[in-house]
């Protein structure tokens, strides 16, 4: 292929890439190779001064002209830092066409220097408009909601966060949605619902200015940031205008009508902070309050709203727990144990739950300890006496002696204590116990405790459900009480054994077979060998001889191949008073028990 053919092929490749190469003579300020611009650049140079063309004839976007002003200024001055070298300048800019539309171009200037003065520049000019448009489309998809064209949930959050971080102005964050929108979807279909949402988005763009930030955060819910909200009355006027435009009526079926409107929650910044997530939560709380008050209104967030909704949430939580407990008591109790990880917290929570749901004034749990009945847990309403005061004496004796096997389990109950004669009846009435229901807590058929209710306001008939719930709770509590009793027995046995060992006229201690650490000493050993300041978890040679090095002649008997400090023991007469025994020690495997009879 000859040189002419190669050049033609090269020019064809450049044209396919919508790229032109030109030469800019900086001495004459003329550009050569203008023919290559055909179908690439919309404006011809027309043999003009290139600098003058850039600054005065080229219809540049106003934001892009500054780049060429800087370039022309650069080439008119010497630059010793580029002596006999080259440098590059790259500019992305927009040119307006006759249609008024702007096109994007990318231009690279490779400037050649002779000594410190620019002499000529190679220009690589490329039409990048299609690439920019594709990039803008992708950006639109990433930033915009497909249905409404407003900013999507993720991008509007970032924009509002950035705006909130700018100090010096009062801003208002609005969260709004359409009242009755679900009925539109249910009765008119989702396509009609989408059309309503799109129309709502258009309404927002009409009401709020371009300076405000608008976005769709899901369904029919939108968020708006008013950047300048110093005039609160102006914010109210905008919201009222919006609500007036959102009120619609739709007819369907046999003349049925659907009425929709808009509710708005508003929070002011920086009055209530400047963090987006926190402010969004406040505005959402205000929106909820607008719904609660009747809808089709705007409500400003206040701390009173927050307190009111917190109380309402707590009440709802109690009701949910009550319903869950009644539907499956046993599952509910074990679920609470799993969540809290603490039996005591679970029991205390359940007592209060029982009292509120069954409308009783006292809930108690008794257990038997060392032959005595002790109140393990209780809950009583304000203004009522504790279990120890109310149940003392004849009142407790009657409750405790009245347990009988019924169809639901082992219960002590009375619907009306005025029907109980003698001292017990008088005591119960005096202490405002008008009715009671207690379920026995059993272990291996023996009653080890009981749990129950006192009604202090008047007689009542105890229902089947109350018997069932109380019986379930008693069965679960039986497991906890038995575990506690076993623990106390083990602890009691430990202290008894300690007393026996400390009373013996022998020195007794235990060392680890692994490293010679002393694991236990009775009081005589501690006093004779270690002194009161020393204790377990020290090496035997440190305890016995107060040395930091293993004994050369160990005073104690070797149990295995090595002595506790890793040295072979040499027998002598001193060791004959030592009695060695191999014992199991928790966490240490086999250990060495020593008894010194001297």
Buried (B, 14 or more C-beta within 10 A) or exposed (E): EEEEEEEEEEBEEBBEEBBBEBEBEBEEBBBEBBEBBEEBBBBEBEEBBBBEBBBEBBEBEEEBBEBBEEBBEBBEEEBEEBEEEEBEBEBEBBBBEEEEEBBBBBBBBBBBBEEBBBEBBBBBBBBBBEEBEEEEEEEEEEBBBEEBBBBBEEBBBEBBBEBBEEEEEBBBBBBBBBBBBEBBBEBBEEEBBEBBBBBBBEBBBEBBEEEBBBBBBEEBBBBBBBBBBEEEEEBBEBBBBBBEBBEBEBEBEEEEEBEBBBBBBBBBBEEBBBEBEEBBBBBBBBBBBBBBEEBBBBBBBBEEBBEBBEEEEEEEEBEEBBEBBEEEBEEBBEBBBEEBEEBEEBBBBBBEBBBBBBEBBBBBBBBBBEEEBEBBBBBBBEEBBEBEEBBBEBBBBBBBEBBEEEEBBBBBBBBEBEEBEEEBBBBBBEBBBBBBBBBBBBEEEEBBBBBBBBBBEEEBEBEEEBBBBBBBBBBBBBEBBBEBBEEEEEEEEEEEEEEEBEEEEBBBBBBBBEEBBBBBBBBBBBEEBBEEEBEBEBBBBBBBBEEEEBBEEBBBBBBEEEBBBEBEBEEEEEBEEBEBEEEEBEEBEEBBBBBBEE
